[in-house]
Amino acid sequence: MHLEAINALAQLIAAIGVILSLFYLAAQIRQNTRSQRSVVVDSLTQSLINLIGPQGYDPELTRAFVSATEDWHGATEEDRLRAVAVLFTTFKLFENAWFQQRQGTLDPEQWEAWDLHIRVYFHRPGVKTWWTLRAGDVCGWFSQLYRINAADQRPEAAE
């Protein structure tokens, strides 16, 4: 009987150890998730800085970008070519932010800021024109989120 009591006590201690290990594992997973979210936010922010930064050093790039985003058809072909590279990269970055939000990696507050930034670009007349020509370059779900009402060329939010 004495061995049975020792065995039962050992099993109880082992069970408690397993439960404590599970709590520790849950805490580690939570900490890792927070860390991954921080990395995503930092990565998206750094990507945006790297994308926008050259415009601060290159007035010609800024002029070409503004020209094309304000009046796509009125801009020169060279301006449109320069703007396409920036627009494509910018909207791929926006698509990445949207994907991170859909995966739950990007917090709602972070996504609200990205969504506002996207709309600032999206509401430019030249960007609307570019979008109708190139929306297929981004993920279908993302392009549906930001679609253009063909009748009046105004962006509308997808429901």
C-alpha positions as CSV (number, residue, x, y, z in Angstrom):
1,M,0.0,0.0,0.0
2,H,2.9,2.3,0.7
3,L,4.2,2.0,-2.8
4,E,0.8,2.7,-4.2
5,A,0.6,6.0,-2.2
6,I,4.1,7.0,-3.4
7,N,3.1,6.1,-7.0
8,A,-0.1,8.2,-6.7
9,L,1.9,11.1,-5.2
10,A,4.4,10.9,-8.1
11,Q,1.6,11.0,-10.7
12,L,0.1,14.0,-9.0
13,I,3.4,15.8,-9.0
14,A,4.0,14.9,-12.6
15,A,0.5,16.1,-13.5
16,I,1.1,19.4,-11.7
17,G,4.4,19.7,-13.6
18,V,2.7,19.1,-16.9
19,I,0.1,21.8,-16.1
20,L,2.8,24.3,-15.1
21,S,4.7,23.5,-18.3
22,L,1.6,24.3,-20.3
23,F,1.1,27.6,-18.6
24,Y,4.8,28.4,-19.3
25,L,4.4,27.4,-22.9
26,A,1.2,29.6,-23.3
27,A,3.1,32.5,-21.8
28,Q,6.0,32.0,-24.2
29,I,3.6,31.7,-27.2
30,R,1.9,35.0,-26.2
31,Q,5.3,36.7,-25.8
32,N,6.4,35.4,-29.2
33,T,3.2,36.6,-30.8
34,R,3.7,40.1,-29.4
35,S,7.3,40.1,-30.6
36,Q,6.2,39.0,-34.1
37,R,3.6,41.8,-34.2
38,S,6.3,44.3,-33.3
39,V,8.5,43.0,-36.0
40,V,5.7,43.3,-38.6
41,V,4.9,46.9,-37.6
42,D,8.6,47.8,-37.6
43,S,9.1,46.1,-41.0
44,L,6.1,47.9,-42.6
45,T,7.2,51.2,-41.2
46,Q,10.8,50.8,-42.4
47,S,9.6,49.7,-45.8
48,L,7.4,52.9,-46.1
49,I,10.4,55.0,-45.0
50,N,12.6,53.4,-47.5
51,L,10.0,53.9,-50.2
52,I,9.2,57.5,-49.5
53,G,12.7,58.6,-48.5
54,P,14.2,58.9,-52.0
55,Q,11.5,61.5,-52.9
56,G,12.9,63.8,-50.2
57,Y,16.4,63.6,-51.9
58,D,15.2,63.7,-55.5
59,P,13.0,66.7,-56.4
60,E,12.6,65.4,-59.9
61,L,11.2,62.1,-58.7
62,T,8.8,64.1,-56.4
63,R,7.8,66.3,-59.3
64,A,7.2,63.4,-61.6
65,F,5.2,61.5,-58.9
66,V,3.0,64.5,-58.2
67,S,2.5,65.2,-61.9
68,A,1.3,61.6,-62.5
69,T,-0.8,61.2,-59.4
70,E,-2.6,64.5,-60.0
71,D,-3.2,64.0,-63.8
72,W,-2.2,60.7,-65.2
73,H,-3.0,61.5,-68.8
74,G,-1.6,65.1,-68.5
75,A,1.8,63.8,-67.2
76,T,4.6,63.0,-69.6
77,E,5.4,59.4,-70.4
78,E,8.6,59.7,-68.4
79,D,6.8,61.0,-65.4
80,R,4.3,58.2,-65.6
81,L,7.1,55.6,-65.9
82,R,8.8,57.0,-62.8
83,A,5.5,57.2,-60.9
84,V,4.5,53.6,-61.9
85,A,7.5,52.2,-60.1
86,V,6.7,54.1,-56.9
87,L,2.9,53.4,-57.1
88,F,3.4,49.7,-57.7
89,T,5.8,49.4,-54.8
90,T,3.6,51.5,-52.6
91,F,0.5,49.5,-53.3
92,K,2.3,46.2,-52.8
93,L,3.4,47.5,-49.4
94,F,-0.2,48.5,-48.7
95,E,-1.3,45.1,-49.8
96,N,1.2,43.6,-47.3
97,A,-0.2,45.8,-44.5
98,W,-3.8,44.7,-45.4
99,F,-2.7,41.0,-45.4
100,Q,-1.1,41.4,-42.0
101,Q,-4.3,43.0,-40.8
102,R,-6.3,40.1,-42.2
103,Q,-4.0,37.6,-40.5
104,G,-4.5,39.4,-37.2
105,T,-0.9,40.3,-37.0
106,L,-1.5,44.1,-37.4
107,D,-3.6,45.6,-34.6
108,P,-6.9,47.4,-35.6
109,E,-5.4,50.7,-34.6
110,Q,-2.4,50.2,-36.8
111,W,-4.6,49.1,-39.7
112,E,-6.7,52.3,-39.3
113,A,-3.6,54.4,-39.8
114,W,-2.6,52.3,-42.9
115,D,-6.1,52.5,-44.3
116,L,-6.1,56.2,-44.0
117,H,-2.7,56.4,-45.7
118,I,-3.9,54.2,-48.5
119,R,-6.9,56.4,-49.0
120,V,-4.8,59.5,-49.2
121,Y,-3.0,58.0,-52.2
122,F,-6.1,56.4,-53.6
123,H,-8.0,59.6,-53.8
124,R,-5.5,61.3,-56.1
125,P,-7.0,61.6,-59.6
126,G,-4.0,60.2,-61.4
127,V,-3.9,57.2,-59.0
128,K,-7.5,56.4,-59.7
129,T,-6.6,56.3,-63.4
130,W,-3.6,54.1,-62.7
131,W,-5.6,51.9,-60.5
132,T,-8.2,51.1,-63.2
133,L,-5.3,50.1,-65.5
134,R,-3.3,48.1,-62.9
135,A,-5.5,46.9,-60.1
136,G,-4.8,43.3,-61.3
137,D,-1.2,43.7,-60.1
138,V,-2.4,43.3,-56.5
139,C,-4.2,40.5,-54.7
140,G,-7.8,40.2,-55.8
141,W,-9.2,40.7,-52.2
142,F,-7.1,43.8,-51.8
143,S,-8.2,45.2,-55.2
144,Q,-11.8,44.6,-54.2
145,L,-11.3,46.4,-50.9
146,Y,-10.3,49.5,-52.9
147,R,-12.3,49.6,-56.0
148,I,-13.4,52.4,-58.2
149,N,-16.9,53.2,-59.2
150,A,-16.5,53.3,-63.0
151,A,-19.4,55.8,-63.4
152,D,-17.8,58.6,-61.4
153,Q,-14.2,57.4,-60.9
154,R,-14.5,57.8,-57.1
155,P,-13.0,55.2,-54.9
156,E,-15.5,53.4,-52.7
157,A,-15.1,51.0,-49.8
158,A,-16.1,47.5,-50.5
159,E,-18.6,46.1,-48.1
